[in-house]
Amino acid sequence: MTTQQLKTEIQRLLDNVPENVLQDLLDYLREAQKYTKDQAELSNYLRKIIHDDKELLEKLAK
């Protein structure tokens, strides 16, 4: 997807997001602006690991 397509899709989705979620999204975007490219990449990797290995992480925590 191009950057413009992504922005268009995000805007379309924002139009349908419940109002109480908008503040959380705004806060997240403000924080995301502070990230360098490398920090954002590491954050995405960590999010993927946590999502993909949730069961394993829960077992390790016990």
Secondary structure, DSSP 8 states (H G I E B T S, - for coil): --HHHHHHHHHHHHTTS-HHHHHHHHHHHHHHHH--HHHHHHHHHHHHHHHHTHHHHHHHH-
